[in-house]
Amino acid sequence: MNQEKEVIVIGHKNPDTDSICSAIAYANLKQKMTGKRYTPKRAGEVSKETAFALSYFGVEAPAFLSNVRTRVSDMEIKEVPAVNGKISIKQAYSLMKENDASTLCITNEDGAPEGLITISNIAASDMDVYDNRIVSKAKTPYENIVKVLEARVICGDTDGCFEKGRVTIAANTPEMMVDYVAENDIVIIGNRFESQFFSVEIGASCIVLCTNAEPNETIVERAKKKGCIILSSPYDSYTVARLINQSMPVDFFMTAHHILSFSLYDYTDDVKEVMAKERHRYFPVLDEHGRYIGQISKRSFLATEKKQVILVDHNERNQAVEGVESADILEIIDHHRLGGLESINPVFFRNQPLGCTATIIYQMYRENQIEIEKHIAGLLCSAILSDTLMFRSPTCTEVDRAAAQTLAKIAEIDIPQYAQEMFEAGSDLSSRSIEEIFYQDYKTFSTAGVSFGVGQITSVSDSSLRSLVPSLQEFMKEKQSKDPSTMLFFMLTNIIEESTIVLCSGLHAEEILKQSNHIEQIPQEGLLVPGMVSRKKQFLPSIIATLQQ
């Protein structure tokens, strides 16, 4: 029942333009190379800059993926059909054998579960019942009785249910039947006129004739007048008596309370923990509308495959989508420092000292002689312009510049004009809260046993950046107060002037910033660092070197 296995291509949390555009482009490349299903995803919100690039080239943003832990939808779901609560026990047992199942799910007309019937329930209905009124107590449909006994309907309305009386066998003379045959009973009877006549006259609701017996016209006419159903079964009286209990509806014996079911979107490790506490073997699986679609068991975990992922534009655990440690990482395409992300199996790891992941992906298109479509070229070029700040960043190489120029021709864009429009779109932060601005491009790092976070925004307007300083400082203090051990830095980068205002908060953050920049005092409005535009190549190396001393 599981769909074709997909490989997820995803960038880091709080994704920038490179992270999202590279995921889209690399999924496109892999699909063309292999013909398999590669799906780009994002691990955070789309920035205005990225949204501009996607809109400009008519590409939808990848779907958001909060984590890559396996879900019930990744498991092998056994497709056992749902049943109506009024089917007979015999029919339920036949369905179990046909589907190699020990549990059936009873659903209502909307497909929602009403109960479960198990093989043990069916056994109990036969072995633990000694009540000759059980068939009426179960409100057994006459249609069930007809089907189970493979009977012909001689007369009477079989649309209703047997709701009163007992099931009896007319094994004696009419004189003796007075003591144990009563009104509303079902009477199992042979081809004896007197017994048939007595049963009809006393008000039996149904008489079952065995071995294909045929009643005479007198019996049929009296039965019609008295509202008595006459059935004729090919089975003998012993078999009819044994089978009639199997006509009872399953809803009388089903488990209807505390039904444990799982959604397609439940995480398998949570499911496993719940299952371990239960004695049941099979559990219903419901879709997003609460409708039954199949079953899983503890054995289903044996066939569960981890989600397969390709990581782009990062290789650090704390930047990766949640649950990455339980996924099967196939590849990593990145241009950052090595971050110590571990994997169970060997991975294809391509890491180059370039200004942008998109440049690496451009090279891979060329190496595999895959045509780059206009919209893909536009996204790759947008990523390079964003990450290199239109070639201003010290991380930019001649390889990045050449790739962007080639891609711009394919995408039919003028680099200066397009970059200006894209940066202006990204600089418009008017509709975003301070928290959204802070986390727009926020990453955490760890070195020398110390963890710290660095956020960054870029703008073409110096005034708009400076206006954010007081609110950001207040937000950072509030965030740091909730976790005193947190060390925070934030970079407000002016693309045009190629400078950055650095804010800091937290334990030792100010001392680290002063030491790394060789200054004695940090101004109240933040530290202005001319020429600094790159977090990766300019800010991080000095901070890490200071921490390691």
Backbone torsions as a table, in degrees:
resi	resn	phi	psi	omega
1	MET	NA	-20.3	-180.0
2	ASN	-66.9	145.8	179.5
3	GLN	-74.5	172.7	176.9
4	GLU	-55.7	135.8	-177.6
5	LYS	-62.2	127.3	179.0
6	GLU	-106.0	152.7	172.6
7	VAL	-109.2	127.0	-177.8
8	ILE	-91.6	128.8	175.2
9	VAL	-109.0	119.9	-170.6
10	ILE	-145.4	144.7	176.7
11	GLY	-94.3	-163.3	-174.4
12	HIS	-83.7	170.3	174.6
13	LYS	-66.2	156.7	-174.5
14	ASN	49.7	58.0	-169.4
15	PRO	-67.6	143.9	172.6
16	ASP	-98.5	-173.8	-177.1
17	THR	-63.7	-39.6	178.9
18	ASP	-62.3	-44.2	-177.1
19	SER	-59.6	-45.7	-176.5
20	ILE	-78.6	-44.9	-178.6
21	CYS	-66.6	-35.9	178.4
22	SER	-68.3	-36.8	177.6
23	ALA	-62.7	-43.9	179.5
24	ILE	-64.4	-47.9	-176.3
25	ALA	-67.2	-39.9	-177.6
26	TYR	-71.9	-35.5	175.1
27	ALA	-62.2	-40.0	177.6
28	ASN	-63.5	-43.6	180.0
29	LEU	-64.0	-47.6	-177.3
30	LYS	-63.9	-38.2	179.9
31	GLN	-65.3	-40.4	178.8
32	LYS	-68.7	-32.8	-178.6
33	MET	-75.8	-34.5	-171.6
34	THR	-114.6	-22.9	-175.0
35	GLY	78.7	0.6	-179.6
36	LYS	-89.3	177.7	-173.8
37	ARG	-93.8	108.6	175.2
38	TYR	-116.0	127.6	-173.9
39	THR	-121.4	120.2	175.9
40	PRO	-74.5	140.7	176.9
41	LYS	-135.0	167.8	175.9
42	ARG	-128.1	148.5	-176.9
43	ALA	-104.8	14.7	179.9
44	GLY	-169.7	-173.9	-177.4
45	GLU	-73.9	153.0	178.5
46	VAL	-85.6	126.7	178.5
47	SER	-73.5	164.4	179.7
48	LYS	-64.3	-35.2	177.4
49	GLU	-62.1	-47.3	-179.8
50	THR	-65.8	-40.8	179.5
51	ALA	-60.2	-36.7	178.1
52	PHE	-62.6	-47.7	-178.4
53	ALA	-62.4	-44.4	180.0
54	LEU	-62.4	-44.5	-179.4
55	SER	-65.8	-40.9	-177.5
56	TYR	-59.5	-37.8	-177.0
57	PHE	-104.0	13.7	173.2
58	GLY	63.7	39.2	-178.8
59	VAL	-116.2	134.0	177.3
60	GLU	-75.6	146.7	176.8
61	ALA	-67.1	142.5	176.0
62	PRO	-60.2	154.0	178.2
63	ALA	-67.5	148.1	179.3
64	PHE	-76.0	138.3	177.9
65	LEU	-130.2	113.5	-175.3
66	SER	-74.5	-35.7	175.3
67	ASN	-161.3	168.2	-174.0
68	VAL	-115.2	24.1	171.7
69	ARG	-65.4	150.5	180.0
70	THR	-72.1	145.3	179.8
71	ARG	-116.2	174.2	177.7
72	VAL	-58.3	-33.7	-179.9
73	SER	-63.3	-18.4	177.5
74	ASP	-87.8	-7.2	-177.5
75	MET	-87.8	167.4	174.7
76	GLU	-82.6	107.1	-177.1
77	ILE	-95.0	122.0	-178.0
78	LYS	-77.2	123.2	-177.2
79	GLU	-87.0	82.7	175.3
80	VAL	-100.1	125.5	-175.1
81	PRO	-64.5	147.9	173.0
82	ALA	-76.8	158.7	-179.2
83	VAL	-130.9	158.3	174.3
84	ASN	-80.6	146.6	-176.6
85	GLY	-65.4	-14.4	-176.6
86	LYS	-96.1	0.4	177.3
87	ILE	-68.8	157.4	-176.5
88	SER	-77.2	159.1	175.4
89	ILE	-59.6	-38.0	-179.9
90	LYS	-62.7	-44.0	178.7
91	GLN	-65.3	-39.2	178.5
92	ALA	-61.8	-43.1	179.9
93	TYR	-64.4	-39.1	178.0
94	SER	-63.2	-40.7	178.5
95	LEU	-65.4	-37.0	178.4
96	MET	-63.3	-44.8	178.8
97	LYS	-64.8	-42.0	-178.3
98	GLU	-63.0	-35.5	-176.4
99	ASN	-104.0	9.1	-179.4
100	ASP	50.2	50.2	-176.7
101	ALA	-125.5	154.3	176.3
102	SER	-113.3	1.3	-178.7
103	THR	-141.6	138.1	173.0
104	LEU	-122.1	145.1	178.4
105	CYS	-100.6	126.0	176.6
106	ILE	-92.1	126.9	-177.2
107	THR	-122.8	160.2	173.9
108	ASN	-86.6	-173.8	-175.2
109	GLU	-67.5	-17.3	177.9
110	ASP	-91.9	-0.6	178.9
111	GLY	88.8	3.0	179.5
112	ALA	-83.2	142.0	-178.1
113	PRO	-63.8	137.7	173.3
114	GLU	-112.7	-23.5	-178.9
115	GLY	179.3	177.3	178.0
116	LEU	-127.9	140.9	172.7
117	ILE	-120.3	128.2	-177.5
118	THR	-114.3	168.5	178.8
119	ILE	-62.6	-31.4	178.1
120	SER	-70.8	-33.6	174.7
121	ASN	-61.9	-41.4	-179.5
122	ILE	-66.9	-41.0	178.0
123	ALA	-62.6	-40.8	-179.9
124	ALA	-64.7	-35.2	-179.4
125	SER	-64.4	-25.3	-179.0
126	ASP	-96.7	-39.4	-172.5
127	MET	-89.7	-30.4	-171.5
128	ASP	-102.8	5.0	-175.4
129	VAL	-109.0	122.8	178.2
130	TYR	-126.0	22.1	-175.5
131	ASP	-103.2	118.8	-178.8
132	ASN	-77.9	2.2	173.7
133	ARG	-103.0	2.7	-174.2
134	ILE	-61.8	-33.2	-178.3
135	VAL	-66.3	-38.1	178.0
136	SER	-76.9	-36.3	177.3
137	LYS	-60.8	-32.0	179.3
138	ALA	-78.7	-2.8	-177.7
139	LYS	50.9	59.1	-173.9
140	THR	-75.4	124.4	176.5
141	PRO	-62.9	136.6	177.3
142	TYR	-61.0	-29.5	178.7
143	GLU	-62.2	-36.1	175.6
144	ASN	-61.9	-44.5	-179.0
145	ILE	-61.5	-43.4	179.5
146	VAL	-59.0	-46.0	-176.9
147	LYS	-69.0	-44.3	-176.7
148	VAL	-66.3	-39.4	-179.8
149	LEU	-85.6	-1.3	-177.4
150	GLU	49.6	45.1	-172.1
151	ALA	-93.3	156.4	169.4
152	ARG	-94.6	140.2	177.4
153	VAL	-89.8	109.9	179.7
154	ILE	-77.4	-43.0	176.2
155	CYS	-162.8	165.0	177.7
156	GLY	101.8	161.6	-178.6
157	ASP	-95.2	117.0	-177.9
158	THR	-101.1	16.8	-179.3
159	ASP	-78.3	-20.8	-175.7
160	GLY	-89.1	-161.9	-179.0
161	CYS	-123.2	151.6	173.0
162	PHE	-83.8	107.9	-171.1
163	GLU	-118.4	-12.7	-179.5
164	LYS	-134.2	152.2	173.8
165	GLY	96.3	-179.8	-177.6
166	ARG	-113.7	171.6	169.2
167	VAL	-104.0	120.7	-178.4
168	THR	-129.1	160.2	177.1
169	ILE	-114.1	123.7	-179.8
170	ALA	-82.4	80.8	-176.2
171	ALA	-98.4	-7.1	-176.6
172	ASN	-116.9	-175.7	178.8
173	THR	-73.1	160.8	178.5
174	PRO	-55.8	-35.4	-179.2
175	GLU	-61.9	-38.3	-179.2
176	MET	-82.5	-21.1	-179.7
177	MET	-67.6	-20.5	-178.8
178	VAL	-56.4	-33.0	-175.3
179	ASP	-78.4	-19.4	-176.2
180	TYR	-136.4	3.8	172.0
181	VAL	-113.5	127.2	-176.2
182	ALA	-133.0	174.5	178.6
183	GLU	-57.6	142.8	177.3
184	ASN	77.2	-3.5	-179.4
185	ASP	-70.6	157.9	162.8
186	ILE	-96.1	125.8	-176.5
187	VAL	-113.7	121.6	174.8
188	ILE	-88.8	124.5	-167.7
189	ILE	-144.9	157.1	177.1
190	GLY	-95.5	-155.4	-175.7
191	ASN	-94.2	53.2	-179.1
192	ARG	-114.7	116.5	-174.2
193	PHE	-58.3	-46.1	-174.5
194	GLU	-62.9	-42.8	-179.8
195	SER	-67.6	-40.1	177.5
196	GLN	-62.1	-46.0	-176.7
197	PHE	-63.8	-44.8	-179.7
198	PHE	-60.5	-44.5	-177.8
199	SER	-61.9	-42.4	179.4
200	VAL	-65.7	-45.7	-175.9
201	GLU	-67.3	-32.4	-178.8
202	ILE	-76.5	-9.8	175.2
203	GLY	100.6	25.2	175.8
204	ALA	-58.6	141.4	179.6
205	SER	-77.2	-26.8	-178.3
206	CYS	-157.7	138.7	170.1
207	ILE	-119.2	137.3	-179.5
208	VAL	-110.4	115.3	178.4
209	LEU	-88.1	132.3	-176.3
210	CYS	-93.4	165.0	177.0
211	THR	47.9	44.1	175.7
212	ASN	58.2	29.8	179.2
213	ALA	-62.2	147.2	-179.7
214	GLU	-114.3	123.7	176.9
215	PRO	-76.9	152.4	176.6
216	ASN	-81.0	172.4	-173.3
217	GLU	-61.1	-34.1	-179.5
218	THR	-61.2	-45.6	179.5
219	ILE	-62.8	-44.5	-178.1
220	VAL	-62.3	-45.4	-178.5
221	GLU	-64.5	-42.5	178.6
222	ARG	-64.5	-39.8	179.5
223	ALA	-62.5	-40.0	179.6
224	LYS	-63.1	-42.6	-178.7
225	LYS	-68.1	-34.7	-177.4
226	LYS	-88.9	-3.8	-178.7
227	GLY	72.0	29.4	-179.6
228	CYS	-96.3	133.1	177.5
229	ILE	-83.3	135.0	173.9
230	ILE	-116.5	124.5	176.9
231	LEU	-117.9	150.0	175.7
232	SER	-126.2	117.8	-176.5
233	SER	-108.8	147.8	177.7
234	PRO	-74.7	-11.9	-174.8
235	TYR	-85.5	158.4	176.0
236	ASP	-77.7	172.8	-173.0
237	SER	-63.6	-35.7	178.5
238	TYR	-62.7	-47.5	-177.9
239	THR	-67.4	-40.5	178.2
240	VAL	-61.1	-44.1	-179.8
241	ALA	-63.1	-36.8	179.6
242	ARG	-72.5	-38.8	-175.8
243	LEU	-77.1	-28.8	-171.1
244	ILE	-62.6	-31.4	175.3
245	ASN	-63.9	-26.8	-179.8
246	GLN	-76.7	-3.9	177.8
247	SER	-87.2	-8.9	-178.5
248	MET	-62.6	145.9	-178.3
249	PRO	-72.9	147.8	-176.7
250	VAL	-67.9	-24.4	-177.7
251	ASP	-66.6	-16.4	177.4
252	PHE	-74.8	-27.1	-176.3
253	PHE	-110.1	-7.4	-174.2
254	MET	-68.6	157.9	170.4
255	THR	-84.8	115.7	-173.0
256	ALA	-110.8	-8.1	-176.8
257	HIS	-116.6	147.2	177.1
258	HIS	55.6	44.7	178.0
259	ILE	-74.2	123.7	-179.7
260	LEU	-94.2	116.3	179.2
261	SER	-129.4	165.6	-179.9
262	PHE	-129.5	151.0	176.5
263	SER	-91.7	156.1	175.4
264	LEU	-56.2	-26.2	-172.6
265	TYR	-98.4	2.3	175.2
266	ASP	-68.8	144.5	179.4
267	TYR	-80.1	138.9	-173.1
268	THR	-64.7	-32.7	179.3
269	ASP	-69.1	-32.0	174.7
270	ASP	-69.7	-41.5	179.8
271	VAL	-61.9	-44.1	-178.7
272	LYS	-60.1	-40.3	-179.0
273	GLU	-65.1	-41.1	179.3
274	VAL	-68.7	-44.6	-179.1
275	MET	-59.0	-35.8	-176.3
276	ALA	-61.1	-22.9	-177.6
277	LYS	-93.3	-3.0	-175.5
278	GLU	-110.2	151.7	178.2
279	ARG	-91.2	-16.1	-177.8
280	HIS	-62.3	154.2	179.1
281	ARG	-95.6	-37.7	-176.5
282	TYR	-123.9	146.3	-176.7
283	PHE	-132.5	135.2	179.7
284	PRO	-66.2	147.7	174.3
285	VAL	-115.4	132.6	-176.9
286	LEU	-114.8	147.9	176.5
287	ASP	-82.6	-172.7	-175.1
288	GLU	-66.5	-16.0	178.6
289	HIS	-98.9	7.8	179.6
290	GLY	79.1	18.4	-179.9
291	ARG	-97.7	140.9	-179.2
292	TYR	-67.3	135.4	178.3
293	ILE	-129.4	-13.4	-179.2
294	GLY	167.1	-165.3	-176.0
295	GLN	-134.1	153.5	170.4
296	ILE	-129.0	158.4	177.2
297	SER	-135.9	178.9	178.2
298	LYS	-63.5	-27.8	177.9
299	ARG	-70.1	-22.1	-178.2
300	SER	-60.7	-26.0	-178.6
301	PHE	-67.2	-25.0	-178.1
302	LEU	-65.0	-30.2	-177.3
303	ALA	-99.8	5.4	-178.1
304	THR	-76.0	126.6	179.0
305	GLU	-101.2	140.9	176.9
306	LYS	-65.7	154.0	173.8
307	LYS	-66.5	136.5	179.2
308	GLN	-96.8	128.3	-175.3
309	VAL	-132.3	151.0	169.5
310	ILE	-119.9	127.2	-179.5
311	LEU	-98.7	131.9	176.2
312	VAL	-121.8	145.7	173.2
313	ASP	65.9	22.6	173.7
314	HIS	-171.5	156.9	174.4
315	ASN	-149.1	27.5	178.1
316	GLU	-112.5	138.1	-177.0
317	ARG	-57.9	-43.7	-174.3
318	ASN	-74.1	-8.0	175.4
319	GLN	-100.7	-11.2	-174.3
320	ALA	-82.1	160.5	176.6
321	VAL	-57.7	147.3	-178.5
322	GLU	-58.6	143.7	176.8
323	GLY	83.2	6.7	-176.4
324	VAL	-62.6	-25.9	-179.9
325	GLU	-67.6	-20.5	178.9
326	SER	-100.5	3.8	179.5
327	ALA	-96.4	166.1	176.3
328	ASP	-98.1	100.3	-178.5
329	ILE	-79.4	118.3	-178.6
330	LEU	-91.0	-41.5	-175.6
331	GLU	-146.6	156.2	170.6
332	ILE	-134.6	124.6	177.0
333	ILE	-118.8	116.3	-170.8
334	ASP	-153.1	166.5	176.8
335	HIS	-133.6	15.9	179.9
336	HIS	-100.3	176.1	176.2
337	ARG	-63.7	158.2	177.8
338	LEU	-68.7	130.7	-173.7
339	GLY	-112.4	3.8	174.0
340	GLY	80.0	20.0	176.4
341	LEU	-67.5	129.2	-176.6
342	GLU	-102.1	152.3	177.0
343	SER	-138.4	154.5	179.8
344	ILE	-73.1	-43.7	-177.7
345	ASN	-106.2	160.1	174.5
346	PRO	-61.0	147.4	-179.3
347	VAL	-127.4	157.4	170.1
348	PHE	-80.1	116.4	-174.3
349	PHE	-122.7	113.7	177.9
350	ARG	-117.8	113.2	-178.4
351	ASN	-131.3	121.3	-178.4
352	GLN	-128.2	144.8	180.0
353	PRO	-77.5	69.3	179.3
354	LEU	-117.2	172.6	-177.0
355	GLY	-79.4	-11.1	-172.1
356	CYS	-160.5	142.6	175.4
357	THR	-63.9	-34.5	-178.6
358	ALA	-59.5	-30.5	177.9
359	THR	-64.7	-40.6	178.1
360	ILE	-62.9	-42.9	-178.6
361	ILE	-66.9	-36.3	174.2
362	TYR	-58.6	-44.6	178.7
363	GLN	-60.7	-38.6	-177.8
364	MET	-69.6	-32.9	172.5
365	TYR	-60.7	-46.6	-178.4
366	ARG	-66.2	-43.9	-179.1
367	GLU	-61.0	-33.7	-179.1
368	ASN	-97.0	6.5	177.2
369	GLN	54.0	43.9	177.5
370	ILE	-101.4	128.8	179.9
371	GLU	-64.2	137.0	177.9
372	ILE	-97.1	115.4	-179.9
373	GLU	-71.0	161.5	-174.2
374	LYS	-58.1	-46.3	-176.2
375	HIS	-69.8	-33.5	177.2
376	ILE	-69.1	-41.2	177.3
377	ALA	-60.1	-41.2	179.9
378	GLY	-63.2	-40.7	-179.8
379	LEU	-69.3	-42.3	178.6
380	LEU	-63.5	-41.2	178.7
381	CYS	-65.1	-41.2	178.4
382	SER	-59.1	-42.7	-179.3
383	ALA	-62.6	-43.4	-179.3
384	ILE	-65.4	-44.4	179.3
385	LEU	-62.7	-37.9	-179.8
386	SER	-68.3	-50.9	-175.5
387	ASP	-68.3	-31.2	-178.5
388	THR	-98.3	3.7	-177.0
389	LEU	52.2	49.5	-177.0
390	MET	52.8	52.9	173.4
391	PHE	72.8	9.1	-179.7
392	ARG	-84.3	-24.0	-174.7
393	SER	-72.3	143.1	176.6
394	PRO	-65.1	-13.2	176.9
395	THR	-77.3	-15.8	-177.1
396	CYS	-70.3	136.3	177.3
397	THR	-117.5	170.4	175.9
398	GLU	-63.7	-29.2	177.7
399	VAL	-64.6	-42.1	177.6
400	ASP	-63.1	-46.6	-178.1
401	ARG	-60.9	-46.3	-179.2
402	ALA	-64.3	-40.0	179.3
403	ALA	-63.4	-45.3	-179.0
404	ALA	-62.6	-39.8	-179.1
405	GLN	-66.9	-40.7	177.6
406	THR	-65.7	-44.1	-179.6
407	LEU	-65.0	-36.1	179.7
408	ALA	-63.0	-37.2	177.9
409	LYS	-64.9	-43.2	179.3
410	ILE	-65.0	-39.7	-177.6
411	ALA	-80.7	-9.4	179.1
412	GLU	60.4	52.0	177.0
413	ILE	-127.9	153.7	173.8
414	ASP	-94.6	116.8	-170.7
415	ILE	-56.5	-53.2	-178.1
416	PRO	-59.3	-44.8	-177.9
417	GLN	-66.8	-46.8	-178.3
418	TYR	-64.8	-44.4	-179.4
419	ALA	-61.0	-41.1	178.8
420	GLN	-59.9	-45.0	-180.0
421	GLU	-64.6	-41.0	-179.0
422	MET	-66.9	-44.2	-179.9
423	PHE	-66.7	-36.0	178.0
424	GLU	-66.1	-39.1	177.3
425	ALA	-63.4	-40.3	179.4
426	GLY	-72.0	-23.9	-178.3
427	SER	-79.2	-14.7	-179.5
428	ASP	-79.6	99.0	-177.8
429	LEU	-108.6	14.0	-172.8
430	SER	-61.2	-31.9	-175.7
431	SER	-93.7	1.9	-176.9
432	ARG	-104.3	144.0	176.3
433	SER	-76.1	165.1	178.4
434	ILE	-60.6	-38.5	178.7
435	GLU	-62.9	-42.5	178.6
436	GLU	-64.9	-39.1	178.8
437	ILE	-65.2	-42.9	-178.3
438	PHE	-61.7	-41.7	-175.7
439	TYR	-92.6	2.9	-177.3
440	GLN	-56.3	-43.5	176.7
441	ASP	-140.9	69.6	-175.5
442	TYR	-111.6	131.6	179.5
443	LYS	-132.6	149.9	176.5
444	THR	-109.3	148.5	-176.8
445	PHE	-135.9	161.6	179.8
446	SER	-143.4	132.7	176.1
447	THR	-158.0	146.7	178.3
448	ALA	51.8	34.6	178.5
449	GLY	77.0	9.1	-178.7
450	VAL	-117.2	133.7	175.6
451	SER	-107.8	142.9	178.9
452	PHE	-152.4	158.6	-179.8
453	GLY	-115.9	144.9	178.5
454	VAL	-133.8	119.7	174.8
455	GLY	-106.2	158.9	179.6
456	GLN	-152.6	138.8	168.3
457	ILE	-128.5	153.1	177.6
458	THR	-121.9	151.6	179.7
459	SER	-155.3	160.0	174.5
460	VAL	-98.8	0.7	-177.5
461	SER	-117.5	117.9	179.3
462	ASP	-67.8	-39.2	-178.2
463	SER	-65.1	-39.8	-179.4
464	SER	-67.1	-34.5	177.6
465	LEU	-67.1	-46.6	-176.5
466	ARG	-66.5	-30.0	-179.5
467	SER	-68.7	-19.5	-178.9
468	LEU	-86.0	-15.9	-172.4
469	VAL	-55.8	-52.7	-177.3
470	PRO	-58.6	-44.1	-178.9
471	SER	-66.2	-38.7	179.0
472	LEU	-67.6	-40.3	179.1
473	GLN	-62.2	-41.2	179.1
474	GLU	-65.4	-42.1	179.8
475	PHE	-64.2	-41.0	-179.2
476	MET	-65.8	-39.2	177.8
477	LYS	-64.1	-41.8	-179.9
478	GLU	-64.8	-43.4	179.1
479	LYS	-64.1	-41.8	-177.8
480	GLN	-69.9	-30.3	-179.9
481	SER	-67.3	-28.5	178.7
482	LYS	-76.2	-23.9	178.1
483	ASP	-140.8	86.2	-174.4
484	PRO	-56.4	-24.2	-178.4
485	SER	-80.2	-6.2	-177.0
486	THR	-74.4	137.2	174.6
487	MET	-117.0	121.6	-173.1
488	LEU	-121.4	143.0	172.2
489	PHE	-133.9	148.6	176.6
490	PHE	-140.9	133.4	-176.4
491	MET	-111.7	123.6	174.3
492	LEU	-107.8	103.5	-169.4
493	THR	-102.6	125.3	176.1
494	ASN	-92.3	111.5	-175.4
495	ILE	-66.5	-41.2	-175.6
496	ILE	-68.9	-48.0	-177.5
497	GLU	-83.6	-8.4	-179.4
498	GLU	52.7	57.8	178.5
499	SER	-146.2	164.0	-177.3
500	THR	-139.5	135.9	169.9
501	ILE	-95.2	124.6	-178.4
502	VAL	-107.3	127.3	174.8
503	LEU	-109.0	152.6	179.1
504	CYS	-144.3	156.9	177.9
505	SER	-160.0	147.0	174.5
506	GLY	112.7	173.4	-176.5
507	LEU	-56.9	117.8	176.6
508	HIS	67.8	1.3	-176.2
509	ALA	-62.0	-43.1	-178.7
510	GLU	-65.7	-41.4	179.3
511	GLU	-64.1	-41.5	179.4
512	ILE	-63.4	-42.4	-179.3
513	LEU	-66.3	-39.2	178.8
514	LYS	-66.4	-44.8	-179.5
515	GLN	-63.9	-42.2	-176.0
516	SER	-70.3	-22.5	179.4
517	ASN	-108.9	3.4	175.6
518	HIS	56.9	49.5	177.9
519	ILE	-128.7	164.0	-177.5
520	GLU	-101.9	-20.7	-175.8
521	GLN	-145.6	140.8	175.9
522	ILE	-105.5	122.9	-178.7
523	PRO	-59.0	154.8	-179.8
524	GLN	-57.9	-35.9	-176.5
525	GLU	-86.6	9.2	179.3
526	GLY	102.9	160.8	-178.1
527	LEU	-89.1	117.2	176.6
528	LEU	-85.9	122.1	-179.2
529	VAL	-117.8	100.2	178.1
530	PRO	-62.4	143.3	175.9
531	GLY	81.6	-7.9	179.9
532	MET	-91.9	123.0	175.8
533	VAL	-135.1	-17.1	-174.0
534	SER	-106.5	123.0	173.5
535	ARG	-68.2	-44.2	-173.8
536	LYS	-68.3	-44.7	-169.8
537	LYS	-100.2	-21.2	-176.5
538	GLN	-112.7	-45.8	-175.4
539	PHE	-80.1	-53.3	-174.4
540	LEU	-60.0	-46.6	-177.3
541	PRO	-55.8	-40.1	-178.2
542	SER	-72.3	-37.4	178.3
543	ILE	-66.1	-46.4	-179.2
544	ILE	-63.5	-41.7	179.1
545	ALA	-62.0	-38.8	179.3
546	THR	-66.9	-43.0	179.8
547	LEU	-64.8	-31.9	-177.2
548	GLN	-81.4	-13.8	-179.8
549	GLN	-74.2	NA	NA
